[in-house]
């Protein structure tokens, strides 16, 4: 086995290890770097591989928040959710800065994410609620570029996508240990005309039965 020192004694720790466009990418608290794995004939990683200079100076503070997505690695930094595309880190969560600011500083390390059907789920602890375990989920849709906050107690996520699995997102409750599956419910408009409803009009409001 070979080992590498990633900017030894810089006061940071490795918090992310992902693959971006075939390149091993490492995140620390304040930086993101890549390992160049070119082959020079020795067959020894220490001789063939090299570590490049930092490509980004916005690092990852939550090891379980990193997810490989179609736009790059999404991860939680001190001031928001970023994505690293192999060259740059870009802030995604500027429009929900108050939500990011409410993530408990003492529980950053337990923020947990998953990427499922073009949506990034980030479970976190809201400092405004006084909770000590994850009790909010921030959802970002990479297609509509919209955010939503779900008030559920999710400690961890996992997506079953191996072999013959039907791709499903699962979430583990941070309080009672229950496991939930995120499935797509029907969104068809079933009732289309007034004749489909029964009820009365009261004070200009329609009261359906």
C-alpha positions as CSV (number, residue, x, y, z in Angstrom):
1,X,0.0,0.0,0.0
2,X,1.1,3.6,-0.7
3,X,0.2,6.7,1.1
4,X,0.3,10.4,0.3
5,X,0.6,13.4,2.5
6,X,-1.9,16.0,1.4
7,X,-0.4,19.4,2.4
8,X,0.9,18.0,5.6
9,X,0.7,20.1,8.8
10,X,-1.6,22.7,7.2
11,X,-4.1,22.4,10.1
12,X,-6.8,20.8,7.9
13,X,-8.1,17.2,7.6
14,X,-9.3,15.3,4.6
15,X,-13.1,15.5,4.5
16,X,-13.9,14.4,0.9
17,X,-12.7,11.8,-1.6
18,X,-14.5,11.7,-4.9
19,X,-14.0,11.1,-8.6
20,X,-14.5,14.0,-11.0
21,X,-14.2,13.2,-14.7
22,X,-11.9,10.3,-13.9
23,X,-9.6,12.3,-11.6
24,X,-9.3,11.5,-7.8
25,X,-10.4,14.6,-6.0
26,X,-9.8,15.4,-2.4
27,X,-11.4,18.0,-0.2
28,X,-10.2,19.4,3.1
29,X,-11.7,21.9,5.4
30,X,-10.4,24.8,3.3
31,X,-9.1,23.5,0.0
32,X,-9.8,21.0,-2.9
33,X,-7.0,19.2,-4.7
34,X,-6.6,16.5,-7.3
35,X,-4.2,13.5,-7.7
36,X,-2.8,13.1,-11.2
37,X,-2.6,9.4,-11.9
38,X,-0.5,9.3,-15.0
39,X,1.5,6.1,-15.6
40,X,5.3,6.5,-16.1
41,X,6.2,2.9,-16.2
42,X,7.2,2.2,-12.6
43,X,3.9,0.7,-11.5
44,X,4.4,2.4,-8.2
45,X,1.8,5.1,-7.3
46,X,4.3,7.1,-5.2
47,X,6.6,7.3,-8.3
48,X,3.9,7.8,-11.0
49,X,1.3,9.9,-9.3
50,X,1.5,13.5,-8.2
51,X,-0.6,15.9,-6.2
52,X,-1.6,19.2,-7.8
53,X,-1.9,22.6,-6.2
54,X,-5.3,23.5,-4.7
55,X,-7.9,24.2,-7.3
56,X,-10.4,25.7,-4.9
57,X,-10.1,27.4,-1.6
58,X,-13.6,26.7,-0.4
59,X,-13.3,23.3,1.3
60,X,-15.8,20.8,2.7
61,X,-16.6,20.9,6.4
62,X,-19.1,18.0,6.4
63,X,-17.7,14.7,5.3
64,X,-21.1,13.1,4.8
65,X,-22.4,16.0,2.7
66,X,-20.5,15.2,-0.5
67,X,-22.3,13.8,-3.5
68,X,-21.3,13.2,-7.1
69,X,-23.9,14.8,-9.3
70,X,-24.2,15.7,-13.1
71,X,-22.9,19.2,-12.3
72,X,-20.0,18.1,-10.2
73,X,-19.4,17.3,-6.5
74,X,-21.9,19.0,-4.3
75,X,-20.7,19.6,-0.7
76,X,-21.4,21.7,2.3
77,X,-18.9,24.4,3.1
78,X,-18.9,26.9,6.0
79,X,-21.1,29.4,4.2
80,X,-23.2,27.3,1.9
81,X,-23.6,24.4,-0.6
82,X,-21.1,24.4,-3.4
83,X,-20.3,22.3,-6.4
84,X,-16.9,21.5,-7.7
85,X,-16.8,20.8,-11.5
86,X,-13.1,19.8,-11.7
87,X,-11.8,23.3,-12.0
88,X,-13.8,25.7,-9.8
89,X,-16.1,25.7,-6.8
90,X,-19.4,27.6,-7.3
91,X,-21.9,28.6,-4.6
92,X,-25.4,27.2,-5.2
93,X,-27.2,28.2,-2.0
94,X,-27.0,32.0,-2.0
95,X,-30.8,32.4,-2.2
96,X,-31.2,30.3,1.0
97,X,-28.4,31.9,3.0
98,X,-30.6,32.3,6.1
99,X,-31.3,28.5,6.0
100,X,-27.6,27.7,5.7
101,X,-26.9,30.1,8.6
102,X,-29.3,28.2,10.8
103,X,-27.4,24.9,10.5
104,X,-26.0,24.1,13.9
105,X,-22.3,24.9,14.1
106,X,-21.8,22.1,16.6
107,X,-23.5,19.5,14.3
108,X,-22.0,20.4,10.9
109,X,-20.2,17.1,10.9
110,X,-23.5,15.2,11.0
111,X,-25.0,16.9,8.0
112,X,-25.8,14.0,5.6
113,X,-26.7,14.2,1.9
114,X,-28.0,12.1,-1.0
115,X,-28.5,12.7,-4.7
116,X,-31.7,11.1,-6.1
117,X,-33.5,11.8,-9.4
118,X,-31.9,15.3,-10.0
119,X,-32.4,16.4,-6.5
120,X,-29.9,16.9,-3.7
121,X,-31.1,16.2,-0.2
122,X,-29.2,17.6,2.8
123,X,-30.3,16.6,6.3
124,X,-29.1,19.0,9.0
125,X,-29.8,20.2,12.5
126,X,-31.5,23.6,12.7
127,X,-30.0,25.7,15.5
128,X,-33.3,27.7,15.6
129,X,-35.2,24.7,16.7
130,X,-33.0,23.8,19.7
131,X,-32.7,20.2,18.4
132,X,-29.5,18.2,18.9
133,X,-30.1,15.8,16.0
134,X,-30.9,16.3,12.3
135,X,-34.5,17.7,12.0
136,X,-34.5,19.5,8.6
137,X,-33.9,18.5,5.0
138,X,-32.9,21.1,2.4
139,X,-33.8,19.9,-1.1
140,X,-32.2,21.4,-4.2
141,X,-33.5,20.5,-7.7
142,X,-30.6,20.9,-10.2
143,X,-33.1,21.2,-13.1
144,X,-35.4,23.9,-11.8
145,X,-32.7,25.4,-9.5
146,X,-35.2,25.6,-6.7
147,X,-34.8,25.0,-3.0
148,X,-37.3,23.6,-0.5
149,X,-37.1,22.8,3.2
150,X,-38.7,19.7,4.6
151,X,-39.3,19.5,8.4
152,X,-38.4,15.8,8.8
153,X,-36.0,14.1,11.2
154,X,-33.6,12.3,8.9
155,X,-30.2,11.2,10.2
156,X,-28.8,9.4,7.1
157,X,-29.7,8.7,3.5
158,X,-29.0,5.9,1.1
159,X,-30.0,5.2,-2.5
160,X,-30.4,1.6,-3.6
161,X,-29.1,1.5,-7.2
162,X,-27.1,-1.6,-7.6
163,X,-27.8,-4.7,-9.7
164,X,-31.5,-5.2,-10.2
165,X,-32.5,-2.7,-7.5
166,X,-35.4,-0.3,-8.3
167,X,-33.7,3.0,-7.6
168,X,-35.3,4.3,-4.3
169,X,-34.1,6.8,-1.8
170,X,-34.3,5.7,1.8
171,X,-34.0,7.9,4.9
172,X,-33.3,6.9,8.5
173,X,-35.1,8.8,11.2
174,X,-32.8,10.5,13.6
175,X,-35.1,10.0,16.6
176,X,-36.9,6.7,16.5
177,X,-34.9,4.6,14.0
178,X,-37.6,4.2,11.4
179,X,-36.6,3.9,7.8
180,X,-38.6,5.8,5.2
181,X,-38.7,5.3,1.4
182,X,-39.1,8.2,-0.9
183,X,-41.4,7.2,-3.7
184,X,-43.0,9.3,-6.4
185,X,-46.7,9.6,-5.8
186,X,-49.3,10.2,-8.6
187,X,-49.6,13.8,-9.7
188,X,-52.3,13.4,-12.3
189,X,-55.3,15.8,-12.3
190,X,-58.2,13.4,-11.8
191,X,-61.0,15.8,-11.3
192,X,-61.3,18.2,-14.2
193,X,-64.8,19.7,-14.2
194,X,-67.3,21.0,-11.7
195,X,-69.4,18.0,-12.2
196,X,-66.6,15.9,-10.7
197,X,-67.1,17.6,-7.3
198,X,-69.9,17.8,-4.8
199,X,-70.3,20.6,-2.3
200,X,-71.7,24.0,-1.7
201,X,-70.6,27.6,-2.2
202,X,-70.4,29.6,1.1
203,X,-69.2,33.2,1.2
204,X,-67.7,32.8,-2.3
205,X,-65.7,29.8,-1.2
206,X,-66.4,26.4,-2.6
207,X,-66.6,23.8,0.2
208,X,-66.0,20.3,-1.3
209,X,-67.3,17.2,0.3
